[in-house]
Amino acid sequence: MSTKTNKNAIQTSSVSSREINDAVWKACDTFRGTVDPSTYKDYVLTMLFLKYISDVWQDHYDRYQEEHGDHPELIEELLKNERFVLPKQANFYALYAQRAKAKNGQRIDKALHAIEESNGSKLREGEYGVFQDISFNSTKLGDEKQKNDVLKHLLEDFHKPELDLRPSRVGKQDIIGDAYEFLIEKFAAGAGKKAGEFYTPSAVSQLMAELVAPQPGDDICDPACGSASLLMKCGQYIKQHHNSKKYALFGQEAIGSTWALAKMNMFLHGEDNHKIKWGDTLRNPQLLNKDDSLQHFDVVVANPPFSLDKWGSDAADNDKYGRFRRGVPPKTKGDYAFILHMIETMKPKTGRMAVVVPHGVLFRGSSEGKIRRKLIEENLLDTVIGLPEKLFYGTGIPAAILVFRKTRSDKKVLFIDASRAYKEGKNQNHLTEQHLQTIVETCNTRKSVDKYAYLADFDEIAENDFNLNIPRYVDTFEEEEEIDLMAVRAEREVLKKQLAELEVQMEAYLEELFDAS
């Protein structure tokens, strides 16, 4: 083993995920007080992606140089087969070398566009590139002098030893993907209402993955994928439980900058077998078969926007995919529009899905009530889980998870009230591993649990006019302990006697003090 390899081995053992996370979060200090967090989020995440692919490329170049130093043409050929191709001057180190010069923004934009062009469909979706919605030369970063200075500091932040992301140093790739996920969650925590557009809390994603239990060979889809954290939790489930990477991830995201986050997130986690489309799932679904029909999946999961207004109801009656044959949801509430889309994309036998919804979906009437009834009559609804409040970024309201399955062994629906089981936080509540385990075990056992879960049959739900409001089924009322009035009266008499004795003692003490004076 060479000296260089030994050095790298030592470095690999010394670096931790926490050190990298702390370093990337500290890099945000360059923007704080100058640029709004909702703006600089994309710059920091893009720079992390650029630094990582540059470090991987450099690591491999150094190895090829050591092995084939006398054959530069062979090295050039080997580099063409890299996961990501980096044109000359289109890498982090070339940009860092020129950081003290003017026009940092222009150079970074030029480098990103060159990387897009050199990597074909990996970083492009048709005519659109992953970096198209991000411009380091934007006036959002201030005037020319301020912008250049900010970007100089950003390049210096990512050049620090802690952010040497070469595989020979950091070891397994997940540590980089975890850093990216760490940043996304940090940004979500401070993003207010916009947080729900791009991030589902990790514990909720884990819960949903366990509820649908993805298997090797599954096609998994999130039609409102945000930054793709939920999709990747499903992939991780298969790797952890089956030691397999045999699965495919599919997603669609309406917001261009968030779609870009999802693409980068996938690559940083080593999830190359994916297809993430950009576009409005309800108005223009992109995950289609060759005959222009909706693609079907074994697993469908989503945390779509709550009660989306103007979701496209005007065209729903003539939907060529037949998604709204059970009814058209209200134009001001798109919850059931997403649910119906997801139902239509489940495979006929293996299809199962989990979706996060506001509680209104469980009991609102009119067209939503009719849709809800048909889904239950078709025996698609499997489980309703009520979650705690303040669990999701950007909203304090409690939500629920609905689980649907195409193949079911009975016509019953399991209701779980998990709204009181959480770890309280200052601004956000959290689900612990124990909370998740309890929910999953209850789902798997599929039996009523006093004050927590209830297995309702079809007739009972029908008697409730297909209202799924959880308190109708799970009685969480705690009876107050009966008060023994005779015991209370006796205790009161004892206290009155003690008080009278104290009054006598106090009077005696006061008389003594008076005589002494």
C-alpha positions in Angstrom: 0.0 0.0 0.0 1.4 3.4 -1.0 2.0 6.3 1.4 -0.8 8.2 -0.3 -3.3 5.4 0.2 -2.4 5.2 3.9 -2.9 8.9 4.3 -6.3 8.7 2.7 -7.2 5.7 5.0 -6.4 7.8 8.0 -8.4 10.7 6.7 -11.4 8.5 6.0 -11.5 7.3 9.6 -11.2 10.8 11.0 -14.0 12.5 9.2 -17.6 12.4 10.5 -21.0 13.3 9.2 -21.3 15.8 12.0 -18.1 17.6 11.0 -19.3 17.9 7.4 -22.7 19.1 8.4 -21.3 21.7 10.7 -19.0 23.0 8.0 -21.7 23.3 5.3 -24.0 25.0 7.8 -21.3 27.4 8.7 -20.8 28.3 5.0 -24.3 29.8 5.2 -22.8 32.6 7.4 -21.5 34.2 4.2 -25.1 35.1 3.2 -26.7 35.8 6.6 -27.6 39.4 7.1 -27.1 40.1 3.4 -29.4 37.7 1.5 -32.7 36.1 2.5 -32.5 32.4 3.5 -35.1 31.5 0.9 -32.8 32.9 -1.7 -29.4 31.6 -0.6 -30.7 28.1 0.0 -30.3 27.3 -3.7 -26.8 28.8 -3.9 -25.4 26.8 -0.9 -27.0 23.5 -2.1 -25.8 24.0 -5.6 -22.2 24.8 -4.4 -22.3 21.6 -2.3 -23.2 19.6 -5.4 -20.5 21.3 -7.5 -17.9 20.7 -4.8 -18.8 17.0 -4.5 -18.7 16.1 -8.1 -15.4 18.1 -8.5 -13.9 16.2 -5.6 -14.9 12.9 -7.0 -13.5 13.8 -10.4 -10.2 15.0 -8.8 -10.0 11.9 -6.7 -10.3 9.6 -9.7 -8.0 11.8 -11.8 -5.3 11.5 -9.1 -5.7 7.7 -9.0 -5.5 7.4 -12.8 -2.5 9.7 -12.8 -0.7 7.4 -10.3 -1.6 4.3 -12.3 -1.2 5.6 -15.8 0.9 8.7 -15.5 2.9 7.9 -18.7 -0.3 7.6 -20.8 -2.2 10.9 -20.6 -4.5 9.9 -23.5 -5.6 6.8 -21.6 -6.4 9.0 -18.6 -8.5 11.3 -20.8 -10.5 8.3 -22.0 -11.0 6.9 -18.5 -12.3 10.3 -17.4 -14.9 10.3 -20.1 -16.5 7.3 -18.3 -16.9 9.1 -15.0 -20.3 9.4 -13.5 -20.1 13.1 -14.1 -17.9 14.7 -16.8 -16.3 18.0 -15.9 -15.1 20.1 -18.8 -11.8 22.1 -18.3 -12.3 25.2 -16.1 -15.8 24.0 -15.2 -15.0 22.6 -11.8 -14.8 24.0 -8.3 -11.0 24.3 -8.1 -10.8 26.3 -11.3 -13.4 28.7 -9.9 -11.6 28.9 -6.5 -8.3 29.8 -8.2 -9.9 32.9 -9.7 -12.0 33.9 -6.7 -10.1 37.2 -6.1 -10.9 38.4 -9.7 -14.0 40.2 -10.8 -17.0 38.4 -12.3 -17.2 35.4 -10.0 -21.0 35.1 -10.8 -20.4 34.9 -14.5 -17.7 32.3 -14.2 -19.8 30.1 -11.9 -22.8 30.3 -14.2 -20.7 29.5 -17.2 -19.2 26.5 -15.4 -22.6 25.1 -14.3 -24.0 25.4 -17.9 -21.0 23.7 -19.3 -21.5 20.8 -16.8 -25.1 20.5 -17.9 -24.2 20.3 -21.5 -21.4 17.8 -20.9 -23.6 15.4 -19.0 -26.6 15.0 -21.3 -29.8 13.8 -19.9 -28.4 13.3 -16.4 -28.7 17.0 -15.6 -31.3 17.9 -18.1 -35.1 17.4 -18.6 -35.7 18.0 -22.3 -34.7 21.6 -23.0 -34.4 22.4 -19.3 -31.3 22.1 -17.2 -30.9 21.5 -13.4 -29.2 24.8 -13.0 -31.5 26.9 -15.2 -33.3 28.5 -12.2 -30.1 29.4 -10.3 -27.9 32.3 -11.3 -24.9 33.2 -9.3 -24.7 36.4 -11.4 -28.1 37.5 -10.1 -28.7 40.9 -8.5 -30.3 39.0 -5.6 -26.8 38.8 -4.2 -26.4 42.5 -4.3 -24.5 44.9 -6.6 -21.5 43.8 -8.5 -19.0 44.4 -5.7 -21.0 42.8 -3.0 -21.9 39.9 -5.2 -18.3 39.2 -6.1 -17.2 39.5 -2.5 -20.0 37.1 -1.2 -19.1 34.5 -3.9 -15.4 34.8 -3.1 -16.2 34.0 0.6 -18.5 31.1 -0.5 -15.8 29.5 -2.6 -13.4 29.9 0.3 -15.9 28.3 2.7 -16.2 25.2 0.5 -12.4 25.0 0.1 -11.8 24.5 3.8 -10.3 21.1 4.8 -13.5 20.0 6.5 -15.3 20.1 3.1 -12.7 18.0 1.3 -15.4 15.5 -0.1 -13.1 13.1 -2.0 -14.4 9.5 -1.7 -10.9 8.4 -0.5 -11.4 10.7 2.5 -15.1 10.6 3.4 -15.7 6.9 2.5 -19.2 5.9 1.8 -21.3 8.2 -0.3 -24.2 8.5 2.1 -22.3 11.0 4.2 -22.5 13.5 1.4 -26.2 12.9 0.7 -26.8 13.2 4.4 -25.1 16.6 4.4 -27.4 17.7 1.6 -30.4 16.4 3.4 -29.2 18.1 6.6 -29.1 21.4 4.8 -32.5 21.0 3.3 -34.1 20.2 6.7 -32.3 23.2 8.2 -33.6 25.5 5.5 -37.1 24.0 5.9 -37.1 24.8 9.6 -36.7 28.5 8.9 -38.6 28.8 5.7 -42.1 29.3 7.1 -45.0 28.4 4.8 -42.7 27.7 1.9 -41.1 24.8 3.7 -43.9 22.4 2.8 -43.1 23.0 -0.9 -39.8 21.1 -0.7 -39.5 19.0 2.5 -41.3 16.3 4.5 -40.0 15.7 8.0 -37.6 12.7 8.1 -39.7 10.8 10.7 -42.9 11.2 8.6 -41.0 10.0 5.5 -39.7 7.0 7.5 -43.2 6.2 8.8 -44.7 6.3 5.3 -42.0 4.1 3.9 -42.6 1.5 6.6 -46.4 1.6 6.0 -46.0 0.7 2.3 -43.0 -1.6 2.9 -41.3 -1.3 -0.6 -39.8 -4.6 -1.9 -36.9 -5.4 -4.3 -38.0 -4.8 -7.9 -40.7 -2.2 -7.0 -41.3 0.9 -9.0 -41.8 3.7 -6.5 -43.4 7.1 -7.3 -44.0 10.4 -5.6 -46.1 12.7 -7.8 -45.4 15.8 -5.6 -41.9 14.9 -4.8 -40.4 18.2 -3.5 -36.7 17.6 -2.8 -37.3 13.8 -3.1 -36.6 12.9 0.6 -39.7 10.7 0.8 -38.7 8.8 -2.3 -35.3 8.2 -1.0 -36.6 6.9 2.3 -38.4 4.2 0.3 -35.2 3.3 -1.4 -33.3 3.2 1.9 -36.0 0.9 3.3 -35.3 -1.7 0.6 -31.5 -1.4 1.1 -31.8 -1.8 4.8 -34.4 -4.6 5.0 -33.5 -6.5 1.8 -29.9 -5.5 1.1 -30.9 -4.8 -2.4 -30.6 -1.9 -4.8 -33.1 -3.4 -7.3 -35.8 -0.7 -7.5 -36.6 2.4 -9.5 -37.6 5.8 -8.2 -40.0 8.1 -10.1 -41.2 11.6 -9.3 -42.7 14.8 -10.6 -42.3 18.3 -9.1 -44.1 21.5 -10.3 -41.6 24.1 -9.0 -38.4 24.3 -11.1 -36.0 25.2 -8.4 -37.3 22.3 -6.2 -37.1 19.9 -9.1 -33.4 20.8 -9.3 -33.0 20.1 -5.6 -34.6 16.7 -6.1 -32.3 15.8 -9.0 -29.1 16.8 -7.1 -30.4 15.1 -4.0 -30.8 11.8 -5.9 -27.3 11.9 -7.3 -25.7 12.8 -4.0 -27.4 9.8 -2.4 -26.2 7.5 -5.2 -29.7 7.0 -6.6 -28.9 7.0 -10.3 -31.9 4.8 -11.2 -34.4 7.5 -11.1 -36.7 9.6 -13.3 -37.7 13.0 -11.9 -40.0 15.0 -14.2 -40.7 18.7 -14.0 -44.3 19.9 -14.4 -47.7 20.1 -12.8 -48.8 16.6 -12.0 -52.6 17.5 -11.9 -52.7 19.5 -15.1 -49.9 17.8 -17.0 -48.7 14.4 -15.7 -45.3 13.6 -17.2 -44.8 10.0 -16.0 -46.5 8.2 -19.0 -46.2 5.1 -21.0 -45.4 5.1 -24.7 -49.1 5.0 -25.5 -49.5 8.3 -23.5 -51.3 6.4 -20.7 -50.5 6.9 -17.0 -47.5 4.9 -15.8 -48.4 2.5 -13.0 -46.3 1.8 -9.8 -46.1 -0.7 -7.0 -45.7 2.1 -4.4 -47.1 5.6 -4.6 -46.3 8.1 -1.7 -46.8 11.8 -1.4 -47.1 14.8 0.9 -48.9 17.1 -1.6 -49.7 20.7 -0.8 -52.7 21.0 1.5 -56.0 22.2 0.0 -54.4 23.6 -3.1 -56.4 26.4 -4.7 -56.9 26.6 -8.5 -55.5 23.1 -9.0 -57.0 22.7 -12.5 -60.6 21.8 -11.9 -61.8 23.5 -15.0 -60.3 20.8 -17.2 -61.1 17.9 -14.8 -64.4 16.8 -16.5 -62.5 16.1 -19.7 -59.4 14.5 -18.1 -58.1 12.1 -20.8 -56.7 9.9 -18.1 -60.0 9.3 -16.4 -58.7 10.3 -13.0 -61.8 12.1 -11.9 -64.5 9.5 -12.9 -65.4 9.2 -9.2 -66.1 13.0 -9.0 -64.4 16.3 -9.4 -63.0 17.8 -6.2 -63.8 21.5 -5.3 -61.8 24.0 -7.3 -60.4 25.6 -4.1 -59.3 22.3 -2.5 -57.1 20.0 -4.5 -56.6 17.3 -1.8 -58.7 14.7 -3.5 -57.3 15.6 -6.9 -53.9 14.3 -5.8 -55.5 11.3 -4.1 -57.4 10.3 -7.2 -54.3 10.8 -9.4 -52.3 8.5 -7.1 -55.1 5.9 -7.0 -55.1 5.8 -10.8 -51.3 5.2 -10.9 -51.2 2.1 -8.6 -50.6 -1.2 -10.2 -53.7 -3.4 -10.3 -52.4 -6.1 -7.9 -49.4 -4.9 -6.0 -50.3 -1.2 -5.8 -50.3 0.5 -2.4 -50.0 4.1 -1.4 -49.7 6.4 1.5 -50.6 10.1 1.4 -50.5 13.0 3.9 -53.7 15.0 4.0 -55.4 17.7 6.2 -58.1 16.4 8.5 -60.8 18.0 6.3 -60.3 15.3 3.8 -61.8 12.9 6.3 -65.2 14.5 6.8 -65.9 17.4 4.4 -69.1 16.8 2.4 -70.4 17.7 -1.1 -68.2 16.3 -3.9 -65.5 15.2 -1.5 -68.0 13.2 0.5 -69.1 11.4 -2.7 -65.5 10.6 -3.7 -64.7 9.4 -0.3 -67.7 7.1 -0.3 -66.8 5.5 -3.7 -63.2 4.9 -2.6 -64.5 3.1 0.5 -67.1 1.1 -1.5 -64.4 0.0 -3.9 -62.5 -1.3 -0.8 -59.4 0.7 -1.5 -59.0 2.5 1.9 -57.0 0.5 4.4 -55.8 2.7 7.2 -56.4 6.2 8.6 -53.7 7.6 11.0 -54.1 10.9 12.9 -50.8 12.6 13.5 -49.8 15.2 16.1 -50.0 19.0 15.5 -47.0 21.1 14.6 -45.3 18.2 13.0 -44.9 19.6 9.5 -42.8 22.6 8.5 -44.9 25.6 7.5 -48.2 24.6 9.2 -49.2 24.0 12.8 -52.4 22.0 12.0 -52.5 18.3 12.6 -52.5 16.1 9.6 -53.4 12.5 8.8 -52.0 9.7 6.7 -54.3 7.6 4.5 -53.1 4.2 3.3 -54.8 2.6 0.2 -54.2 -0.8 -1.2 -55.4 -2.4 -4.5 -55.4 -5.9 -2.9 -57.1 -6.3 0.5 -58.1 -9.3 2.6 -61.1 -7.7 4.3 -63.4 -4.7 4.0 -62.4 -3.1 7.3 -60.6 0.2 7.9 -58.2 0.6 10.8 -58.3 4.0 12.5 -55.3 5.1 14.7 -55.2 8.2 16.9 -51.5 8.9 17.3 -52.1 12.7 17.8 -51.0 12.6 21.4 -47.8 10.6 21.0 -45.0 13.0 20.2 -41.9 14.7 21.6 -42.5 18.4 22.1 -40.2 20.9 20.5 -39.9 24.6 20.7 -41.2 25.4 17.3 -41.8 21.9 15.9 -43.0 18.6 17.4 -41.3 15.3 16.6 -42.0 11.6 16.3 -39.5 9.4 18.0 -38.5 5.9 17.0 -40.8 4.5 19.7 -43.8 6.5 18.3 -43.1 5.2 14.8 -42.7 1.6 16.0 -46.0 1.8 17.9 -47.9 3.0 14.8 -46.3 0.4 12.5 -46.9 -2.5 14.9 -50.5 -1.4 15.3 -51.0 -1.4 11.6 -49.4 -4.8 11.2 -51.4 -6.3 14.0 -54.5 -4.7 12.7 -56.5 -4.9 15.9 -58.4 -2.4 18.1 -56.4 -0.9 20.9 -58.2 0.9 23.8 -57.9 4.7 23.4 -55.5 4.3 20.4 -56.9 2.3 17.5 -60.2 0.9 16.2 -60.8 -1.6 13.4 -64.2 -0.6 11.8 -66.1 -2.7 9.4 -67.8 -1.4 6.3 -71.3 -1.3 7.8 -70.2 0.9 10.7 -68.5 3.4 8.3 -71.6 3.4 6.2 -73.8 4.1 9.2 -71.6 7.2 9.8 -72.4 8.3 6.3 -68.8 7.5 5.3 -67.4 10.2 7.6 -63.9 9.2 8.6 -63.4 11.7 11.4 -61.1 9.7 13.8 -63.0 10.6 17.1 -66.1 8.8 15.7 -64.1 5.6 15.9 -61.4 6.0 18.5 -62.7 7.0 21.9 -59.9 8.8 23.7 -62.1 10.1 26.4 -60.5 9.6 29.8 -63.0 9.3 32.7 -62.2 11.4 35.7 -61.6 9.6 38.9 -64.8 9.5 41.1 -64.6 11.9 44.0 -65.4 10.4 47.5 -67.5 13.3 48.9 -67.5 11.8 52.4 -63.7 11.5 52.5 -63.4 15.1 51.2 -65.7 16.3 54.0 -63.8 14.4 56.6 -60.5 15.8 55.4 -62.0 19.3 55.4 -63.0 18.9 59.1 -59.5 17.8 60.0 -58.0 20.8 58.2 -60.4 23.1 59.9 -59.4 21.7 63.3 -55.7 22.1 62.5 -56.2 25.6 61.3 -58.0 26.5 64.6 -55.1 25.1 66.7 -52.7 27.2 64.6 -54.7 30.3 65.2 -54.6 29.7 69.0 -50.8 29.2 68.9 -50.3 32.3 66.8 -52.4 34.4 69.2 -50.2 33.1 72.1 -47.0 34.1 70.2 -48.3 37.5 69.5 -49.2 38.1 73.2 -45.7 37.1 74.3 -44.2 39.5 71.8 -46.5 42.3 73.0 -45.7 41.7 76.7 -41.9 41.6 75.9 -42.1 45.0 74.2 
